[in-house]
Amino acid sequence: MKAPKPIELDGRTGEGGGQLVRIGCALAAVTSQPIRITHVRGNREGPRGLKSQHVSSISWLAKVTEADVVGLAVGSHTLEFRPKLKPTDLQSRTITIAADSAAASTLLIFQAVFPFLLFAGNDRGDPISIEISGGTNVSWSLSYEYLDQVLLPTLEGFFLGIRVERTLKGRGWSQGRLQRGTIAFKIQPLKPGETLKPRNTNRTFTQDDFDVTDVDVSMVAPSDMHEALADALVQDLSDLFLGVDVNFKVSEESGADSRIYVLLVARSETLRWGRDILTSVPKKGKSGSGGGGAKGAKGAKVSSGGFSVSVIDSVSRKVSKDLYEEVSNGGAVDEFLQDQLVIFQALAEGQTSFPHSSSQDDTLETKSSGLGLEDAVESLQIEDRLRKDKTREPFGEGSTHTTTARWVTAELLPQVTWYNKGRVCKGVGMPVGKA
């Protein structure tokens, strides 16, 4: 029997980065379809081609699917991936993946392999344990805290059958001296014959869904900075989100001035929006003199820990403002969460809707002033009249990551249907065990 022709994806399409590679290979592994990606990460500045985290995740997928692979190496500009075995053929339920580089994101590796593991259920209902080592706080990647507090709670809350236990066993950084970390997961995959189902295929949003009641703070920074940074965050958040409770969920020593990480998560009864920042103290951002209200080397005020007040205020104001603008956008998800949900929408049975904004025509002035919330809520209803989207190129509302993700799902899953500029997805309802 002649081998099927691989589905070809041009890696310069849309966002043109690593996300296209991750989603393409994840869907190929779940559906046992061959793919060929050319011009890998072709829109990136600097070095293009596959990165370490792509090679680590695809190597594992290739091993468990007994795939024929061409071009699987760091820096490769063309990748061909031909899986042979289905997810339900997975034998080992205890898995270890170690990225080649400590700076490679464990979370991006998880994103690439999780859909395959979700559809790898057996008749006994055995869970799958997986440990991934590499970076947990890495530039241009979601963090462990974001995965734990935003992505997985949203998946578990809106889809039946997604259950993931997770533990941070060690933190890994790309900032400062490279440090390898480890995350452990325990996944309960769907059973053979099951499909991934939304909890409510006719979900609509009401005013209550957008009423933020709490903002959770995760702060990983030099301990000398904690008190002043916490005070600044409470002040900035209280000014922007009137009447909300500010809760400190994580307050941890980062181990170096080069490592400052803050995640803010706004929560309503049903929705979550996250914004974070990963940065470092500038070389002149800390004074040796110390003393509350004292002057530093060039007259800059320093906090009680010796850190410049301007550094602390800058971190707090930026991440707080970013979160406020995200919530004021009027969408049911934040910009980064939206694109991460696309693959699950496409594989699921029935309709789902996770718009990022109330309208593509919203202006920044309208968003930041909080005007038009009633219109925002009304526009987020799943409309009775659905207008089918054209999928020949990246499409719909949201970031280029989101529009590209939708395009990839449409290329590999032609049965998936998107409507109303990507706001509504009718997924394929892929049963476990069928590929």
N, C-alpha and C positions, 0 to 999 in steps of 0.2 A: 504494500500500500504506500502510495506517495505521501511523503511528509507534507503537512499543510504549510502554506506560505505564511511567514511571520507577518504580524501586523506591524507596520512601520510607523515610528513616531520620530518627527524631527525635533531634536532637543533644543532648537532655537525658538520653538513656538511659545508664544505668550511670555510667561515669566522666565522660561528658558533656563531653569536651574536644576538643583538636585531633587526638588519635589516631583518633577515630571518623571524622573528615574524611579523614585521610591514608589509612587502610585502605579506606574506602569508595570514594574516588576511584581509588586504585591498583587495586582489584579491578574497578571499572567500566571502567578503561582496558584492563586485561588481557583482560577478557571481552567488551568492547564492549556493555555493558549501560548504559542510562540510569539515573541515580539523581537523587533530589531530597532534599536534607538541609535540614530546618527547625530552627529554634532552635539555630543553630550555636554550639557551645561554651556551651550553655545552662546548664551547671552551674558555670561559672566565676564567681569573685568578680571584681568590677571590670568593665572593658570586655569585652564578649562579641563574638561574631561572628568572621569570618575575620581571621587575623593575616597579617603580611607573608610569612612562610615558606609559609603555605598558598597564598596568591595566586601566589607565585613558582613553586611546583611544579605547581599545577593549571593555571596559564597555559601552562607548557611541555607538559603532557599534552594540554591542549586544542589546542594548535598542531599537535602531531604526529599527533593522532587526528582532526583537523579537526572537533572537537566543537562543538556548539551549547551555549553556556554562558549562564546567566542568574545574576546576583548575584555575579559574580567581582570583588570589591573588598574592600579592607581594611575591616573593620567590618560587612560584610554578614551578616545573620542567616539568610538562605535562599540555598541554592546549588542550581542545576540543571545537570547535566553529562551531555551526550548525545554520547558518542564515536561516530565513524563508521568510522575506520580501525583495523585490527588492529595489534598490535605488529610483526608481520612486514612491515607496509607501511612501516616506518621507513626513510627514505632516507639521511639524514645519519648517518654513524658518528662524527662529531666534534661534540661538544655542549658548549655553555657556558651555564650558568645563573647569573645574578647576582641575589642577593636584593636587594630594594629597600632594606633596612636592614642595616647592618653587624652589628646585634645579632640578626638572624634566623639561626636555626641552619642551617648547611649540612648537618648530619647528619640533621635532620628532613626537609629537602628530599630528600636522598638516599634516605631510607626511603620517601618517597612515590613516587619514580620508579624505584627499583631493580627492583621486580617486573616493571614494564613492559619495562625493558631486558633483563631476564633472559629474557623470552619473545620478544625481537625478533631472533632469529637468522635468517640468510639461508643460501641454498644454498652460498655460498662460505665460510661459517664466519668471516666478518669480525668482528673484535673491535669494541667500542664504547669510545671515549674520551670522558670527560666531566669537565669542570672546574666546580666549584661554589664561588662566593665568598659570604662572609658570616661568621658566627661559628663558630668551631671549639670554643670553650670558653664555653658559654652556660648560664645558669641554667635549670633545669627541662628540660634536654636532655642526651642522651648526648654525650660528647666524642669527638674524633678518636681519642684513646687507647683509649677503651672500644670503639669500633667496630673499631679495628685489633687489639686484643689479646683481645677477648671475643666480640663479635658475629660478625665475619667468620670467625675461626678455627672457631667452633662451626658456622656454616653450611657451611663448606668441609669440616669433619670429618664431619658427619652427613648431608650431601646430596651425591649424585653430580652433577657438572656445574656446581657453583658455583665460579667462579674469578674473583677480583677482586684486581687489583693496585692499591695505593693509596699515595699520596705526599702528605704534608703540605707544601705549598709556602709557606704563610704562616699564622701563627696569628691568629685573630680573637677578640676578647674582648667580652663584655657588661659586665664589671667595669671600673670606672674609665673612662678615656677610651675611647670606642668605637674599635675597630680591626678593619678588615676582613681576613679571611684567605681562603685558597684551598686546596681539596683536589682532587687529580687522581685519577681512577679509570680503570682499563682493565678492561673487563668482557668476558668470553667468554660470550656468550649461548648458550642451548640451541639445538640445530639444529632446523629444521622437522621436525615429526612426533615429536620427542622429548618425553618428560615429565620432570618433576623427580622424581627417585627418591631415597628414603633409602638410605644405604649398607647398612643392615640393617633390614628391616621387622619383624624379631622381636627387636630389640635388648633385652637385659635388662642390669641393672646388678648388679655384684658388689661385695664389700667393697673390692677394689682400686681401683674407680672413685672411691671416696670418700677414699682415703688421700692427703692433701695432702702433696706433696713440696717444693713451691716456692711462694714468694710473690714476685711481681714488683711493683716499685715504679716508678711514674712520678711525678716531682716537678717541677712548674713553679712556681717561687716566686722572690722576690728572692734573689739569689746570696748575700747576707750571712746568709741564713737556712738555707742548704743543709746545712751541717755539723751544726748543732744539730738540725734537723728529721730528717735522716738517722739520727742517733744515737738520737733518740726513737723513730722508726719501727722500727728494728732491735730496740730493747729491748722495745717493746710487742708486736711480732709474735713475738719469741722467747719471751716470757712466755705468749702465747696459743696459738701453734702450736709445740709442742715438737719440736725436731729438724728443722725445715724450713730450707731455704736461702732467704735473702732476697737478691733480685737487683735492682739498680737499672738499669732499662732506659732511663729518661729522667731526666735531671737538667739542667734548663734554666732560664735566667733569664727571669722573667715580665715584667720591664720596669716594674713598679710595685708598691708596697706593697699596692695594692688588688686584686692578683691572686695568689691562692694556690690552686693546684690539685694534688691528690694522688689518684692512682688506685692501688688495690691489687688484684692479681689472684692469687687462690689457684688453684694448678694441681695436678691429679692426672695420672695417665697419660692420661686421656681427657676429663676435665671441667674447666671453668673457672667460677669465681665472681668477680664484680667488685664493688667498692664504691669510691665516690669522694667527694670533697668539693671544692667551689668556694667560696672565702670570701675575706676580706680582713683585713688587720691593722687592729684598732680604732684610732681616732685616738690613744688613750693606750697603744697596745700596743707602741710603740717609744720607746726613750729615747735622748737625745743623748749620754749619758755613756759608754756602751759599757763594755767591760772584763769579762772572764769573772768571774762571781760577784758583780759590782758591783751596787749598788742603783740603781734607776731613780728617776724623779722622785717617785713616791709609795711608795718602798720596795719596788717589785716587782723581783725578780731579772731580770737581762737576760742574754742569751746573748752570745757573743763578737761577734756581728754587731749588737748593740744592740737586738735584738727581745726582748720579754718572754718569759721561759721559760714563763709560763702560757699564752700564745698558742700557742707551738709544741707544748707538751704537750697542749693542748686539741685541736688539729688531729690530732695523732698518735693520741691515745687514742680520739677519736670514730671516725675512719675504720678503725682497727684493730679496735675492738670491733664495729663494724657488719659488717666482713668476717667476723669470728669467728662472730657470731650467724647470718650468712647461711649459712656452711658447716655450722654445727651444726644448721641447720634440717632437714637430711636430704634436700634436694632435689637433682635433677640439674642444675638451673640456678638462677641468682639471680633475685630478684624482677623486675628490669628486663629481663633477657634473655628471660624466659618470654613476655612479651607481644609481643616483637619477632619471635619465631619462629612465632607463630600463623598469619600469612598464608601462610608457606611450608609449614606443615603442611597447611593447607587445600588448597593448589594441588597438592601432591605426590601421587604415586601410592603407595598402600599405607599401612601403619600407622606412626605415630610417637608417641613419648611423651616429654614434657619436664616432668615434675612439679616444682613448686617446693618441696614439702614431703613428708615421709614420711607425714604424716597431718594432716588438718584439725584434729584434736583435740589435737595436740601443744601442750604448754604451754611458756612461755618458760623455766621452770625446767628442764624436760626438755631443751630445746634447748641451753641454755647449759652444762648440766652434761655434755653429750655422751652421756647415757644413751639407750638404745634404738636404737643404730646398727644392730644386727642386724635389728630389726623394721623399721627404715627401709629397709634394703636389700631385705628381703623384700617390702615393700609396693610397691616401685618396679618390680617385675616386671610386664610386660604380661600381664594375667590372661587365662586361656583363656575364662573366663566374662565377657563384656562386657555391661554394662548401658547401654543407649542413653540419652543425655541429652535432656531437653526443652530446646529452644532458643528459645522464644518471648521470653525476656528474658535478660540476661546471666547466665551460669551457670558452675558449676564452682569448682575451687580456684584460689587465686592472688589477685593484686591486682585492684582494680576495672578497671585497664587491661587485664588479661588476660581477665577475664570479659566485658568489653565487646567486646574484639577477637574473641573466639569468636562472640559474638552477631552481629557484623557479617558475619563469613564465612558464617554459617548463613543470613543474610538474602540475601546475593548469590550464594551457592553452595549451593542447597538439597540438592545431592547429597552434600555433605560430611556426615560422621557423626561425632559426638563421643560418647565413652563414659566411664563411671566418673568422673563429675564433672570432665570435661574432661581427664582424665589421658591418654586415648588418643584419637587422631584418625585416622580413615580418610579420607584426602584424595580429591579428585575425579580426580586424575591428568590434569590439563588438558594436552592436547598443544599444542605450539608450532604456531601457524598456524590453530588452530581457535578460533573465538569465536562 
